[in-house]
């Protein structure tokens, strides 16, 4: 994953709890940056990185991710003390998503309808990573160049907020009941075909490669895991075990869709 340095703070996006910022980097690119100093902290960035890179491996459209270095001077000109405080707490490595100029938020009422296979893949992928934040109220989908782009995965992998070494696989084979609220569920009529695509693309090797990209600074942790290595191993083990839950995930999505349409 590329690393860039933020050189100019452009503006905050005040939607949501993470208060992401639009920044210009030293590669002349604009990035929507998820900040470590926000209330959601390191684990939201870990979820964003892991889910985003797994989605990309599965062939889904995700803005390019990059590590964004913020220095202590970036927030000095910010007059809002709340935003300045977040920037001050985010010195170091943060996570940036390539800014998609001209993109618009997906609206379920606007035609054309999403492609059934793509919709099915997104529904099942979000179930796999337990993403509770893709609802009609907050779709976290952009339309750009006639394609659906996935953003904002910070609410994924919610199990890691209460993890314990005593049961690192807790919930790894559970159905994802929240799939009933997924914004794309009405169009997800190709769930079996989508499951085949995803199960071929997301492998133990892919999972291990994505987890290896998590910056060490984000894995300091305030939990009972022994160290960074143990935390990485827990992510690899949980996601690896979740691969066995594909039939359960598909069955739950099919049940939810049948009750909704």
C-alpha positions as a Python dict, from the first residue, in 0.01 Angstrom:
ca = {
    (1, 'X'): (0, 0, 0),
    (2, 'X'): (134, 343, -95),
    (3, 'X'): (224, 601, 168),
    (4, 'X'): (171, 972, 98),
    (5, 'X'): (218, 1283, 312),
    (6, 'X'): (-63, 1531, 370),
    (7, 'X'): (44, 1882, 274),
    (8, 'X'): (-285, 2073, 293),
    (9, 'X'): (-599, 2028, 499),
    (10, 'X'): (-891, 2113, 271),
    (11, 'X'): (-1211, 2058, 468),
    (12, 'X'): (-1385, 1821, 709),
    (13, 'X'): (-1671, 1589, 615),
    (14, 'X'): (-1895, 1627, 915),
    (15, 'X'): (-2121, 1333, 837),
    (16, 'X'): (-2080, 1034, 1068),
    (17, 'X'): (-1878, 981, 1382),
    (18, 'X'): (-1537, 948, 1219),
    (19, 'X'): (-1522, 1313, 1095),
    (20, 'X'): (-1304, 1227, 794),
    (21, 'X'): (-1106, 1505, 630),
    (22, 'X'): (-1036, 1591, 269),
    (23, 'X'): (-664, 1654, 233),
    (24, 'X'): (-419, 1719, -49),
    (25, 'X'): (-112, 1498, -47),
    (26, 'X'): (240, 1530, -182),
    (27, 'X'): (150, 1321, -487),
    (28, 'X'): (-93, 1600, -594),
    (29, 'X'): (-388, 1372, -509),
    (30, 'X'): (-691, 1442, -293),
    (31, 'X'): (-781, 1188, -26),
    (32, 'X'): (-1071, 1138, 211),
    (33, 'X'): (-877, 1056, 526),
    (34, 'X'): (-1009, 853, 816),
    (35, 'X'): (-839, 992, 1125),
    (36, 'X'): (-692, 795, 1415),
    (37, 'X'): (-781, 1076, 1652),
    (38, 'X'): (-1156, 1044, 1594),
    (39, 'X'): (-1381, 886, 1853),
    (40, 'X'): (-1380, 557, 1661),
    (41, 'X'): (-1003, 523, 1688),
    (42, 'X'): (-761, 272, 1537),
    (43, 'X'): (-1007, -13, 1503),
    (44, 'X'): (-1224, 182, 1261),
    (45, 'X'): (-917, 233, 1043),
    (46, 'X'): (-830, -136, 1067),
    (47, 'X'): (-1184, -229, 962),
    (48, 'X'): (-1167, 20, 675),
    (49, 'X'): (-838, -119, 549),
    (50, 'X'): (-924, -487, 589),
    (51, 'X'): (-1274, -470, 442),
    (52, 'X'): (-1167, -235, 165),
    (53, 'X'): (-876, -450, 50),
    (54, 'X'): (-1078, -773, 74),
    (55, 'X'): (-1351, -611, -135),
    (56, 'X'): (-1094, -509, -394),
    (57, 'X'): (-957, -865, -401),
    (58, 'X'): (-1312, -982, -470),
    (59, 'X'): (-1336, -755, -773),
    (60, 'X'): (-1562, -493, -614),
    (61, 'X'): (-1501, -123, -678),
    (62, 'X'): (-1331, 51, -385),
    (63, 'X'): (-1139, 380, -407),
    (64, 'X'): (-766, 321, -384),
    (65, 'X'): (-648, 313, -23),
    (66, 'X'): (-325, 477, 88),
    (67, 'X'): (-154, 542, 418),
    (68, 'X'): (-153, 916, 479),
    (69, 'X'): (107, 1074, 706),
    (70, 'X'): (-19, 1376, 900),
    (71, 'X'): (223, 1603, 1084),
    (72, 'X'): (153, 1822, 1383),
    (73, 'X'): (123, 2146, 1184),
    (74, 'X'): (-172, 2038, 969),
    (75, 'X'): (-446, 2141, 1210),
    (76, 'X'): (-296, 2469, 1324),
    (77, 'X'): (-508, 2676, 1087),
    (78, 'X'): (-832, 2494, 1177),
    (79, 'X'): (-1053, 2734, 1378),
    (80, 'X'): (-1295, 2466, 1499),
    (81, 'X'): (-1149, 2328, 1824),
    (82, 'X'): (-1333, 1998, 1782),
    (83, 'X'): (-1174, 1935, 1442),
    (84, 'X'): (-837, 2068, 1558),
    (85, 'X'): (-843, 1825, 1851),
    (86, 'X'): (-906, 1531, 1616),
    (87, 'X'): (-622, 1641, 1388),
    (88, 'X'): (-385, 1677, 1683),
    (89, 'X'): (-467, 1321, 1786),
    (90, 'X'): (-403, 1191, 1435),
    (91, 'X'): (-36, 1275, 1392),
    (92, 'X'): (129, 984, 1214),
    (93, 'X'): (-25, 724, 984),
    (94, 'X'): (-391, 750, 893),
    (95, 'X'): (-593, 589, 614),
    (96, 'X'): (-690, 773, 297),
    (97, 'X'): (-935, 686, 23),
    (98, 'X'): (-880, 832, -321),
    (99, 'X'): (-1130, 1116, -369),
    (100, 'X'): (-1375, 1047, -654),
    (101, 'X'): (-1461, 1390, -799),
    (102, 'X'): (-1814, 1417, -932),
    (103, 'X'): (-1937, 1100, -766),
    (104, 'X'): (-2288, 1096, -619),
    (105, 'X'): (-2444, 899, -337),
    (106, 'X'): (-2637, 593, -453),
    (107, 'X'): (-3013, 651, -440),
    (108, 'X'): (-3227, 334, -448),
    (109, 'X'): (-3510, 529, -612),
    (110, 'X'): (-3300, 637, -911),
    (111, 'X'): (-3275, 418, -1218),
    (112, 'X'): (-3115, 222, -1370),
    (113, 'X'): (-3136, -53, -1110),
    (114, 'X'): (-2812, -211, -986),
    (115, 'X'): (-2683, -518, -1167),
    (116, 'X'): (-2818, -828, -982),
    (117, 'X'): (-2481, -1003, -962),
    (118, 'X'): (-2300, -694, -837),
    (119, 'X'): (-2576, -623, -585),
    (120, 'X'): (-2559, -985, -466),
    (121, 'X'): (-2182, -974, -431),
    (122, 'X'): (-2197, -656, -223),
    (123, 'X'): (-2473, -795, -1),
    (124, 'X'): (-2280, -1115, 69),
    (125, 'X'): (-1947, -938, 107),
    (126, 'X'): (-2092, -703, 367),
    (127, 'X'): (-2236, -1005, 547),
    (128, 'X'): (-1894, -1171, 541),
    (129, 'X'): (-1720, -872, 703),
    (130, 'X'): (-2026, -797, 924),
    (131, 'X'): (-2074, -444, 790),
    (132, 'X'): (-2383, -296, 957),
    (133, 'X'): (-2354, 36, 775),
    (134, 'X'): (-2498, -12, 427),
    (135, 'X'): (-2865, 74, 478),
    (136, 'X'): (-3119, 281, 281),
    (137, 'X'): (-3067, 560, 533),
    (138, 'X'): (-2688, 546, 500),
    (139, 'X'): (-2593, 343, 189),
    (140, 'X'): (-2221, 427, 184),
    (141, 'X'): (-2223, 365, -190),
    (142, 'X'): (-2116, 610, -458),
    (143, 'X'): (-2203, 611, -825),
    (144, 'X'): (-1903, 710, -1034),
    (145, 'X'): (-1857, 646, -1406),
    (146, 'X'): (-2175, 434, -1403),
    (147, 'X'): (-2034, 196, -1142),
    (148, 'X'): (-2112, 135, -774),
    (149, 'X'): (-1818, 216, -545),
    (150, 'X'): (-1798, 95, -186),
    (151, 'X'): (-1689, 339, 86),
    (152, 'X'): (-1692, 367, 466),
    (153, 'X'): (-1621, 22, 607),
    (154, 'X'): (-1528, 142, 955),
    (155, 'X'): (-1830, -30, 1112),
    (156, 'X'): (-1723, -370, 978),
    (157, 'X'): (-1565, -644, 1190),
    (158, 'X'): (-1746, -517, 1498),
    (159, 'X'): (-1636, -832, 1684),
    (160, 'X'): (-1290, -681, 1733),
    (161, 'X'): (-1428, -419, 1971),
    (162, 'X'): (-1489, -687, 2236),
    (163, 'X'): (-1233, -950, 2140),
    (164, 'X'): (-1069, -1180, 2390),
    (165, 'X'): (-792, -1436, 2346),
    (166, 'X'): (-1016, -1677, 2535),
    (167, 'X'): (-1245, -1697, 2231),
    (168, 'X'): (-1082, -1533, 1928),
    (169, 'X'): (-1327, -1705, 1689),
    (170, 'X'): (-1637, -1574, 1862),
    (171, 'X'): (-1913, -1519, 1607),
    (172, 'X'): (-1702, -1625, 1308),
    (173, 'X'): (-1965, -1871, 1186),
    (174, 'X'): (-2273, -1673, 1274),
    (175, 'X'): (-2531, -1568, 1013),
    (176, 'X'): (-2549, -1194, 960),
    (177, 'X'): (-2904, -1109, 1062),
    (178, 'X'): (-2852, -739, 985),
    (179, 'X'): (-2847, -828, 615),
    (180, 'X'): (-3223, -771, 624),
    (181, 'X'): (-3148, -396, 635),
    (182, 'X'): (-2906, -394, 341),
    (183, 'X'): (-2984, -126, 82),
    (184, 'X'): (-2912, -358, -212),
    (185, 'X'): (-3103, -662, -89),
    (186, 'X'): (-3406, -606, -320),
    (187, 'X'): (-3178, -637, -626),
    (188, 'X'): (-2969, -928, -493),
    (189, 'X'): (-3129, -1201, -702),
    (190, 'X'): (-2804, -1384, -788),
    (191, 'X'): (-2683, -1480, -441),
    (192, 'X'): (-2567, -1832, -527),
    (193, 'X'): (-2360, -1712, -822),
    (194, 'X'): (-2219, -1428, -614),
    (195, 'X'): (-2115, -1668, -338),
    (196, 'X'): (-1917, -1874, -588),
    (197, 'X'): (-1731, -1565, -707),
    (198, 'X'): (-1652, -1445, -356),
    (199, 'X'): (-1547, -1784, -221),
    (200, 'X'): (-1295, -1820, -504),
    (201, 'X'): (-1157, -1469, -460),
    (202, 'X'): (-1127, -1445, -81),
    (203, 'X'): (-884, -1716, 26),
    (204, 'X'): (-673, -1771, 340),
    (205, 'X'): (-371, -1640, 151),
    (206, 'X'): (-553, -1322, 47),
    (207, 'X'): (-669, -1268, 406),
    (208, 'X'): (-317, -1310, 545),
    (209, 'X'): (-180, -1065, 287),
    (210, 'X'): (-436, -799, 378),
    (211, 'X'): (-380, -835, 753),
    (212, 'X'): (-5, -798, 697),
    (213, 'X'): (-71, -447, 560),
    (214, 'X'): (-215, -313, 889),
    (215, 'X'): (35, -60, 1029),
    (216, 'X'): (192, -169, 1357),
    (217, 'X'): (95, 162, 1517),
    (218, 'X'): (-273, 71, 1483),
    (219, 'X'): (-227, -259, 1665),
    (220, 'X'): (-113, -122, 1999),
    (221, 'X'): (-443, -228, 2147),
    (222, 'X'): (-607, -189, 2485),
    (223, 'X'): (-717, -547, 2519),
    (224, 'X'): (-591, -873, 2663),
    (225, 'X'): (-403, -993, 2355),
    (226, 'X'): (-34, -1037, 2430),
    (227, 'X'): (110, -825, 2150),
    (228, 'X'): (84, -707, 1790),
    (229, 'X'): (159, -1051, 1652),
    (230, 'X'): (-125, -1204, 1854),
    (231, 'X'): (-367, -940, 1730),
    (232, 'X'): (-271, -1000, 1366),
    (233, 'X'): (-310, -1374, 1419),
    (234, 'X'): (-656, -1318, 1564),
    (235, 'X'): (-772, -1128, 1254),
    (236, 'X'): (-631, -1397, 1025),
    (237, 'X'): (-792, -1675, 1229),
    (238, 'X'): (-1133, -1508, 1257),
    (239, 'X'): (-1161, -1421, 889),
    (240, 'X'): (-1019, -1757, 788),
    (241, 'X'): (-1278, -1937, 997),
    (242, 'X'): (-1550, -1716, 856),
    (243, 'X'): (-1483, -1867, 513),
    (244, 'X'): (-1656, -2181, 637),
    (245, 'X'): (-1972, -1977, 703),
    (246, 'X'): (-2047, -1896, 337),
    (247, 'X'): (-2345, -2138, 320),
    (248, 'X'): (-2487, -1988, 639),
    (249, 'X'): (-2434, -1633, 511),
    (250, 'X'): (-2607, -1710, 181),
    (251, 'X'): (-2897, -1885, 351),
    (252, 'X'): (-2956, -1588, 581),
    (253, 'X'): (-2946, -1343, 289),
    (254, 'X'): (-3191, -1555, 89),
    (255, 'X'): (-3426, -1575, 386),
    (256, 'X'): (-3406, -1200, 445),
    (257, 'X'): (-3467, -1123, 79),
    (258, 'X'): (-3766, -1356, 58),
    (259, 'X'): (-3928, -1178, 351),
    (260, 'X'): (-3861, -833, 206),
    (261, 'X'): (-3969, -859, -158),
}
